[in-house]
């Protein structure tokens, strides 16, 4: 319990949880339940009643590039951590080319407790038209397909 410390005494101050544990799975679309015989399930008594055995967290949960110079390439790293008790696989649905976004990652299974890095790269497109006042917003949700759900990673940038 978070109400007592490691010695069993009542805590004097409140425990501050990380932000990704405080919210209830934002930006996810659950899949229909499909039994996969090769998914590497754990059937011990400690997890027998738990339903969500595979789960990923994105750190950070959204990417905001800020103001970018047109025709330049920028990148950042997002960590995708497997917080479930089973190994799990995923794949990234690449964004359309007109957004200038690209996700670079190594495919394969992710063991429980481990993480992979997703490199989000943006080629800031050249602004066309004069009615934009020299500023154009790029916004897209990158879809990450896992075995149990689809994670949405919002990416935003302003092109100057």
Rosetta constraint file for C-alpha pairs under 8 A:
AtomPair CA 2 CA 15 HARMONIC 6.67 0.50
AtomPair CA 3 CA 10 HARMONIC 6.00 0.50
AtomPair CA 3 CA 11 HARMONIC 5.81 0.50
AtomPair CA 3 CA 14 HARMONIC 7.98 0.50
AtomPair CA 4 CA 8 HARMONIC 5.40 0.50
AtomPair CA 4 CA 9 HARMONIC 5.28 0.50
AtomPair CA 4 CA 10 HARMONIC 4.36 0.50
AtomPair CA 4 CA 11 HARMONIC 5.10 0.50
AtomPair CA 5 CA 9 HARMONIC 5.61 0.50
AtomPair CA 5 CA 10 HARMONIC 6.37 0.50
AtomPair CA 5 CA 11 HARMONIC 5.79 0.50
AtomPair CA 17 CA 21 HARMONIC 6.40 0.50
AtomPair CA 17 CA 22 HARMONIC 6.45 0.50
AtomPair CA 18 CA 22 HARMONIC 6.57 0.50
AtomPair CA 19 CA 23 HARMONIC 6.84 0.50
AtomPair CA 20 CA 57 HARMONIC 7.32 0.50
AtomPair CA 20 CA 59 HARMONIC 7.65 0.50
AtomPair CA 20 CA 61 HARMONIC 7.61 0.50
AtomPair CA 27 CA 151 HARMONIC 6.05 0.50
AtomPair CA 27 CA 152 HARMONIC 5.11 0.50
AtomPair CA 27 CA 153 HARMONIC 7.30 0.50
AtomPair CA 28 CA 149 HARMONIC 6.47 0.50
AtomPair CA 28 CA 150 HARMONIC 5.51 0.50
AtomPair CA 28 CA 151 HARMONIC 4.59 0.50
AtomPair CA 28 CA 152 HARMONIC 5.97 0.50
AtomPair CA 29 CA 149 HARMONIC 5.43 0.50
AtomPair CA 29 CA 150 HARMONIC 4.95 0.50
AtomPair CA 29 CA 151 HARMONIC 6.55 0.50
AtomPair CA 30 CA 148 HARMONIC 6.20 0.50
AtomPair CA 30 CA 149 HARMONIC 4.15 0.50
AtomPair CA 30 CA 150 HARMONIC 6.31 0.50
AtomPair CA 31 CA 147 HARMONIC 7.80 0.50
AtomPair CA 31 CA 148 HARMONIC 5.33 0.50
AtomPair CA 31 CA 149 HARMONIC 4.91 0.50
AtomPair CA 31 CA 150 HARMONIC 7.25 0.50
AtomPair CA 32 CA 148 HARMONIC 7.67 0.50
AtomPair CA 33 CA 148 HARMONIC 7.50 0.50
AtomPair CA 39 CA 87 HARMONIC 7.71 0.50
AtomPair CA 39 CA 88 HARMONIC 7.32 0.50
AtomPair CA 40 CA 86 HARMONIC 6.59 0.50
AtomPair CA 40 CA 87 HARMONIC 6.75 0.50
AtomPair CA 41 CA 86 HARMONIC 6.07 0.50
AtomPair CA 42 CA 47 HARMONIC 7.58 0.50
AtomPair CA 42 CA 85 HARMONIC 7.34 0.50
AtomPair CA 42 CA 86 HARMONIC 6.44 0.50
AtomPair CA 43 CA 47 HARMONIC 6.76 0.50
AtomPair CA 43 CA 48 HARMONIC 6.00 0.50
AtomPair CA 44 CA 48 HARMONIC 6.02 0.50
AtomPair CA 45 CA 49 HARMONIC 7.89 0.50
AtomPair CA 47 CA 53 HARMONIC 7.99 0.50
AtomPair CA 52 CA 84 HARMONIC 7.40 0.50
AtomPair CA 53 CA 84 HARMONIC 5.13 0.50
AtomPair CA 53 CA 85 HARMONIC 5.51 0.50
AtomPair CA 53 CA 86 HARMONIC 6.17 0.50
AtomPair CA 54 CA 82 HARMONIC 7.28 0.50
AtomPair CA 54 CA 83 HARMONIC 7.17 0.50
AtomPair CA 54 CA 84 HARMONIC 4.29 0.50
AtomPair CA 54 CA 85 HARMONIC 6.29 0.50
AtomPair CA 54 CA 86 HARMONIC 5.77 0.50
AtomPair CA 54 CA 87 HARMONIC 7.25 0.50
AtomPair CA 54 CA 88 HARMONIC 6.42 0.50
AtomPair CA 54 CA 147 HARMONIC 7.79 0.50
AtomPair CA 54 CA 148 HARMONIC 7.05 0.50
AtomPair CA 55 CA 82 HARMONIC 5.84 0.50
AtomPair CA 55 CA 83 HARMONIC 5.56 0.50
AtomPair CA 55 CA 84 HARMONIC 4.84 0.50
AtomPair CA 55 CA 148 HARMONIC 7.65 0.50
AtomPair CA 56 CA 80 HARMONIC 6.34 0.50
AtomPair CA 56 CA 81 HARMONIC 5.39 0.50
AtomPair CA 56 CA 82 HARMONIC 4.54 0.50
AtomPair CA 56 CA 83 HARMONIC 5.70 0.50
AtomPair CA 56 CA 84 HARMONIC 7.12 0.50
AtomPair CA 57 CA 61 HARMONIC 7.73 0.50
AtomPair CA 57 CA 80 HARMONIC 5.71 0.50
AtomPair CA 57 CA 81 HARMONIC 5.26 0.50
AtomPair CA 57 CA 82 HARMONIC 6.63 0.50
AtomPair CA 57 CA 83 HARMONIC 6.87 0.50
AtomPair CA 58 CA 78 HARMONIC 6.75 0.50
AtomPair CA 58 CA 79 HARMONIC 5.79 0.50
AtomPair CA 58 CA 80 HARMONIC 4.72 0.50
AtomPair CA 58 CA 81 HARMONIC 6.52 0.50
AtomPair CA 58 CA 153 HARMONIC 7.92 0.50
AtomPair CA 59 CA 78 HARMONIC 5.79 0.50
AtomPair CA 59 CA 79 HARMONIC 5.08 0.50
AtomPair CA 59 CA 80 HARMONIC 6.41 0.50
AtomPair CA 59 CA 81 HARMONIC 7.76 0.50
AtomPair CA 60 CA 78 HARMONIC 6.20 0.50
AtomPair CA 60 CA 79 HARMONIC 7.18 0.50
AtomPair CA 61 CA 153 HARMONIC 6.50 0.50
AtomPair CA 61 CA 154 HARMONIC 7.76 0.50
AtomPair CA 62 CA 153 HARMONIC 5.62 0.50
AtomPair CA 62 CA 154 HARMONIC 5.07 0.50
AtomPair CA 62 CA 155 HARMONIC 6.17 0.50
AtomPair CA 63 CA 153 HARMONIC 7.44 0.50
AtomPair CA 63 CA 154 HARMONIC 6.23 0.50
AtomPair CA 63 CA 155 HARMONIC 4.72 0.50
AtomPair CA 63 CA 156 HARMONIC 6.40 0.50
AtomPair CA 64 CA 155 HARMONIC 5.82 0.50
AtomPair CA 64 CA 156 HARMONIC 4.87 0.50
AtomPair CA 64 CA 157 HARMONIC 5.96 0.50
AtomPair CA 65 CA 155 HARMONIC 7.63 0.50
AtomPair CA 65 CA 156 HARMONIC 6.18 0.50
AtomPair CA 65 CA 157 HARMONIC 4.89 0.50
AtomPair CA 65 CA 158 HARMONIC 7.57 0.50
AtomPair CA 66 CA 156 HARMONIC 7.38 0.50
AtomPair CA 66 CA 157 HARMONIC 5.12 0.50
AtomPair CA 66 CA 158 HARMONIC 5.83 0.50
AtomPair CA 67 CA 157 HARMONIC 6.20 0.50
AtomPair CA 67 CA 158 HARMONIC 4.65 0.50
AtomPair CA 67 CA 159 HARMONIC 5.79 0.50
AtomPair CA 67 CA 160 HARMONIC 6.41 0.50
AtomPair CA 68 CA 72 HARMONIC 7.71 0.50
AtomPair CA 68 CA 124 HARMONIC 6.78 0.50
AtomPair CA 68 CA 157 HARMONIC 6.97 0.50
AtomPair CA 68 CA 158 HARMONIC 5.99 0.50
AtomPair CA 68 CA 159 HARMONIC 4.88 0.50
AtomPair CA 68 CA 160 HARMONIC 5.87 0.50
AtomPair CA 69 CA 124 HARMONIC 6.77 0.50
AtomPair CA 69 CA 159 HARMONIC 5.88 0.50
AtomPair CA 69 CA 160 HARMONIC 5.26 0.50
AtomPair CA 70 CA 123 HARMONIC 7.97 0.50
AtomPair CA 70 CA 124 HARMONIC 4.88 0.50
AtomPair CA 70 CA 125 HARMONIC 5.67 0.50
AtomPair CA 70 CA 126 HARMONIC 5.23 0.50
AtomPair CA 70 CA 127 HARMONIC 7.10 0.50
AtomPair CA 70 CA 159 HARMONIC 5.80 0.50
AtomPair CA 70 CA 160 HARMONIC 6.08 0.50
AtomPair CA 71 CA 123 HARMONIC 6.36 0.50
AtomPair CA 71 CA 124 HARMONIC 5.11 0.50
AtomPair CA 71 CA 125 HARMONIC 5.49 0.50
AtomPair CA 71 CA 126 HARMONIC 5.68 0.50
AtomPair CA 72 CA 123 HARMONIC 5.73 0.50
AtomPair CA 72 CA 124 HARMONIC 5.55 0.50
AtomPair CA 72 CA 125 HARMONIC 7.96 0.50
AtomPair CA 73 CA 121 HARMONIC 7.06 0.50
AtomPair CA 73 CA 122 HARMONIC 5.62 0.50
AtomPair CA 73 CA 123 HARMONIC 4.33 0.50
AtomPair CA 73 CA 124 HARMONIC 6.21 0.50
AtomPair CA 74 CA 121 HARMONIC 5.75 0.50
AtomPair CA 74 CA 122 HARMONIC 5.33 0.50
AtomPair CA 74 CA 123 HARMONIC 6.49 0.50
AtomPair CA 74 CA 124 HARMONIC 7.75 0.50
AtomPair CA 75 CA 119 HARMONIC 6.68 0.50
AtomPair CA 75 CA 120 HARMONIC 5.45 0.50
AtomPair CA 75 CA 121 HARMONIC 4.19 0.50
AtomPair CA 75 CA 122 HARMONIC 6.17 0.50
AtomPair CA 76 CA 119 HARMONIC 5.79 0.50
AtomPair CA 76 CA 120 HARMONIC 5.39 0.50
AtomPair CA 76 CA 121 HARMONIC 6.64 0.50
AtomPair CA 77 CA 117 HARMONIC 6.41 0.50
AtomPair CA 77 CA 118 HARMONIC 5.68 0.50
AtomPair CA 77 CA 119 HARMONIC 4.54 0.50
AtomPair CA 77 CA 120 HARMONIC 6.05 0.50
AtomPair CA 78 CA 117 HARMONIC 5.83 0.50
AtomPair CA 78 CA 118 HARMONIC 5.13 0.50
AtomPair CA 78 CA 119 HARMONIC 6.33 0.50
AtomPair CA 78 CA 120 HARMONIC 7.24 0.50
AtomPair CA 79 CA 115 HARMONIC 6.56 0.50
AtomPair CA 79 CA 116 HARMONIC 5.90 0.50
AtomPair CA 79 CA 117 HARMONIC 4.72 0.50
AtomPair CA 79 CA 118 HARMONIC 6.20 0.50
AtomPair CA 80 CA 115 HARMONIC 5.45 0.50
AtomPair CA 80 CA 116 HARMONIC 5.35 0.50
AtomPair CA 80 CA 117 HARMONIC 6.17 0.50
AtomPair CA 80 CA 118 HARMONIC 7.13 0.50
AtomPair CA 81 CA 113 HARMONIC 6.86 0.50
AtomPair CA 81 CA 114 HARMONIC 5.95 0.50
AtomPair CA 81 CA 115 HARMONIC 4.10 0.50
AtomPair CA 81 CA 116 HARMONIC 6.52 0.50
AtomPair CA 82 CA 87 HARMONIC 7.67 0.50
AtomPair CA 82 CA 88 HARMONIC 7.54 0.50
AtomPair CA 82 CA 110 HARMONIC 6.67 0.50
AtomPair CA 82 CA 111 HARMONIC 6.91 0.50
AtomPair CA 82 CA 112 HARMONIC 5.43 0.50
AtomPair CA 82 CA 113 HARMONIC 5.36 0.50
AtomPair CA 82 CA 114 HARMONIC 5.77 0.50
AtomPair CA 82 CA 115 HARMONIC 5.96 0.50
AtomPair CA 83 CA 112 HARMONIC 6.24 0.50
AtomPair CA 83 CA 113 HARMONIC 5.49 0.50
AtomPair CA 83 CA 114 HARMONIC 7.86 0.50
AtomPair CA 84 CA 112 HARMONIC 5.72 0.50
AtomPair CA 84 CA 113 HARMONIC 7.14 0.50
AtomPair CA 85 CA 112 HARMONIC 5.21 0.50
AtomPair CA 85 CA 113 HARMONIC 7.61 0.50
AtomPair CA 86 CA 111 HARMONIC 6.68 0.50
AtomPair CA 86 CA 112 HARMONIC 5.34 0.50
AtomPair CA 87 CA 109 HARMONIC 6.34 0.50
AtomPair CA 87 CA 110 HARMONIC 5.37 0.50
AtomPair CA 87 CA 111 HARMONIC 4.10 0.50
AtomPair CA 87 CA 112 HARMONIC 5.11 0.50
AtomPair CA 88 CA 109 HARMONIC 5.43 0.50
AtomPair CA 88 CA 110 HARMONIC 5.39 0.50
AtomPair CA 88 CA 111 HARMONIC 6.57 0.50
AtomPair CA 88 CA 112 HARMONIC 7.66 0.50
AtomPair CA 88 CA 146 HARMONIC 7.46 0.50
AtomPair CA 88 CA 147 HARMONIC 6.84 0.50
AtomPair CA 89 CA 108 HARMONIC 6.14 0.50
AtomPair CA 89 CA 109 HARMONIC 4.50 0.50
AtomPair CA 89 CA 110 HARMONIC 6.15 0.50
AtomPair CA 89 CA 146 HARMONIC 6.09 0.50
AtomPair CA 89 CA 147 HARMONIC 6.43 0.50
AtomPair CA 90 CA 107 HARMONIC 7.33 0.50
AtomPair CA 90 CA 108 HARMONIC 7.36 0.50
AtomPair CA 90 CA 109 HARMONIC 7.32 0.50
AtomPair CA 90 CA 144 HARMONIC 6.86 0.50
AtomPair CA 90 CA 145 HARMONIC 5.50 0.50
AtomPair CA 90 CA 146 HARMONIC 4.31 0.50
AtomPair CA 90 CA 147 HARMONIC 6.68 0.50
AtomPair CA 91 CA 107 HARMONIC 6.74 0.50
AtomPair CA 91 CA 144 HARMONIC 5.89 0.50
AtomPair CA 91 CA 145 HARMONIC 5.33 0.50
AtomPair CA 91 CA 146 HARMONIC 6.65 0.50
AtomPair CA 92 CA 103 HARMONIC 7.48 0.50
AtomPair CA 92 CA 142 HARMONIC 7.65 0.50
AtomPair CA 92 CA 143 HARMONIC 6.10 0.50
AtomPair CA 92 CA 144 HARMONIC 4.50 0.50
AtomPair CA 92 CA 145 HARMONIC 6.07 0.50
AtomPair CA 93 CA 142 HARMONIC 6.96 0.50
AtomPair CA 93 CA 143 HARMONIC 5.43 0.50
AtomPair CA 93 CA 144 HARMONIC 6.17 0.50
AtomPair CA 93 CA 145 HARMONIC 7.27 0.50
AtomPair CA 94 CA 102 HARMONIC 6.35 0.50
AtomPair CA 94 CA 103 HARMONIC 6.47 0.50
AtomPair CA 94 CA 142 HARMONIC 7.17 0.50
AtomPair CA 94 CA 143 HARMONIC 7.63 0.50
AtomPair CA 95 CA 99 HARMONIC 7.04 0.50
AtomPair CA 95 CA 101 HARMONIC 6.10 0.50
AtomPair CA 95 CA 102 HARMONIC 6.48 0.50
AtomPair CA 95 CA 140 HARMONIC 7.75 0.50
AtomPair CA 95 CA 142 HARMONIC 6.27 0.50
AtomPair CA 96 CA 100 HARMONIC 7.63 0.50
AtomPair CA 96 CA 101 HARMONIC 7.45 0.50
AtomPair CA 97 CA 101 HARMONIC 6.79 0.50
AtomPair CA 97 CA 102 HARMONIC 7.99 0.50
AtomPair CA 99 CA 125 HARMONIC 7.69 0.50
AtomPair CA 99 CA 138 HARMONIC 6.70 0.50
AtomPair CA 99 CA 139 HARMONIC 7.91 0.50
AtomPair CA 99 CA 140 HARMONIC 7.55 0.50
AtomPair CA 100 CA 122 HARMONIC 5.25 0.50
AtomPair CA 100 CA 123 HARMONIC 4.85 0.50
AtomPair CA 100 CA 124 HARMONIC 6.22 0.50
AtomPair CA 100 CA 125 HARMONIC 6.35 0.50
AtomPair CA 101 CA 120 HARMONIC 7.10 0.50
AtomPair CA 101 CA 121 HARMONIC 5.68 0.50
AtomPair CA 101 CA 122 HARMONIC 4.46 0.50
AtomPair CA 101 CA 123 HARMONIC 6.56 0.50
AtomPair CA 102 CA 120 HARMONIC 6.03 0.50
AtomPair CA 102 CA 121 HARMONIC 5.16 0.50
AtomPair CA 102 CA 122 HARMONIC 6.36 0.50
AtomPair CA 103 CA 118 HARMONIC 6.48 0.50
AtomPair CA 103 CA 119 HARMONIC 5.63 0.50
AtomPair CA 103 CA 120 HARMONIC 4.81 0.50
AtomPair CA 103 CA 121 HARMONIC 6.21 0.50
AtomPair CA 104 CA 118 HARMONIC 5.93 0.50
AtomPair CA 104 CA 119 HARMONIC 5.01 0.50
AtomPair CA 104 CA 120 HARMONIC 6.59 0.50
AtomPair CA 104 CA 121 HARMONIC 7.63 0.50
AtomPair CA 105 CA 116 HARMONIC 7.92 0.50
AtomPair CA 105 CA 117 HARMONIC 6.58 0.50
AtomPair CA 105 CA 118 HARMONIC 5.06 0.50
AtomPair CA 105 CA 119 HARMONIC 6.43 0.50
AtomPair CA 106 CA 116 HARMONIC 7.89 0.50
AtomPair CA 110 CA 114 HARMONIC 6.35 0.50
AtomPair CA 110 CA 115 HARMONIC 6.75 0.50
AtomPair CA 110 CA 116 HARMONIC 7.39 0.50
AtomPair CA 111 CA 115 HARMONIC 7.94 0.50
AtomPair CA 124 CA 159 HARMONIC 6.36 0.50
AtomPair CA 125 CA 159 HARMONIC 7.53 0.50
AtomPair CA 127 CA 134 HARMONIC 7.29 0.50
AtomPair CA 127 CA 135 HARMONIC 7.70 0.50
AtomPair CA 127 CA 136 HARMONIC 6.86 0.50
AtomPair CA 127 CA 159 HARMONIC 7.51 0.50
AtomPair CA 127 CA 160 HARMONIC 7.95 0.50
AtomPair CA 130 CA 134 HARMONIC 7.34 0.50
AtomPair CA 132 CA 136 HARMONIC 6.36 0.50
AtomPair CA 134 CA 159 HARMONIC 7.97 0.50
AtomPair CA 134 CA 160 HARMONIC 5.74 0.50
AtomPair CA 135 CA 158 HARMONIC 6.51 0.50
AtomPair CA 135 CA 159 HARMONIC 5.55 0.50
AtomPair CA 135 CA 160 HARMONIC 4.83 0.50
AtomPair CA 136 CA 158 HARMONIC 5.59 0.50
AtomPair CA 136 CA 159 HARMONIC 5.07 0.50
AtomPair CA 136 CA 160 HARMONIC 6.79 0.50
AtomPair CA 137 CA 156 HARMONIC 7.27 0.50
AtomPair CA 137 CA 157 HARMONIC 5.84 0.50
AtomPair CA 137 CA 158 HARMONIC 4.44 0.50
AtomPair CA 137 CA 159 HARMONIC 6.18 0.50
AtomPair CA 138 CA 155 HARMONIC 7.95 0.50
AtomPair CA 138 CA 156 HARMONIC 5.62 0.50
AtomPair CA 138 CA 157 HARMONIC 5.16 0.50
AtomPair CA 138 CA 158 HARMONIC 6.12 0.50
AtomPair CA 138 CA 159 HARMONIC 7.41 0.50
AtomPair CA 139 CA 154 HARMONIC 7.33 0.50
AtomPair CA 139 CA 155 HARMONIC 5.68 0.50
AtomPair CA 139 CA 156 HARMONIC 4.44 0.50
AtomPair CA 139 CA 157 HARMONIC 6.55 0.50
AtomPair CA 140 CA 154 HARMONIC 5.91 0.50
AtomPair CA 140 CA 155 HARMONIC 5.42 0.50
AtomPair CA 140 CA 156 HARMONIC 6.68 0.50
AtomPair CA 141 CA 152 HARMONIC 5.59 0.50
AtomPair CA 141 CA 153 HARMONIC 5.24 0.50
AtomPair CA 141 CA 154 HARMONIC 4.32 0.50
AtomPair CA 141 CA 155 HARMONIC 6.08 0.50
AtomPair CA 142 CA 152 HARMONIC 5.57 0.50
AtomPair CA 142 CA 153 HARMONIC 4.95 0.50
AtomPair CA 142 CA 154 HARMONIC 6.31 0.50
AtomPair CA 142 CA 155 HARMONIC 7.29 0.50
AtomPair CA 143 CA 150 HARMONIC 6.46 0.50
AtomPair CA 143 CA 151 HARMONIC 5.85 0.50
AtomPair CA 143 CA 152 HARMONIC 4.94 0.50
AtomPair CA 143 CA 153 HARMONIC 6.57 0.50
AtomPair CA 144 CA 150 HARMONIC 5.58 0.50
AtomPair CA 144 CA 151 HARMONIC 4.99 0.50
AtomPair CA 144 CA 152 HARMONIC 6.35 0.50
AtomPair CA 144 CA 153 HARMONIC 7.63 0.50
AtomPair CA 145 CA 149 HARMONIC 6.43 0.50
AtomPair CA 145 CA 150 HARMONIC 4.57 0.50
AtomPair CA 145 CA 151 HARMONIC 6.44 0.50
AtomPair CA 146 CA 150 HARMONIC 5.88 0.50
AtomPair CA 146 CA 151 HARMONIC 7.53 0.50
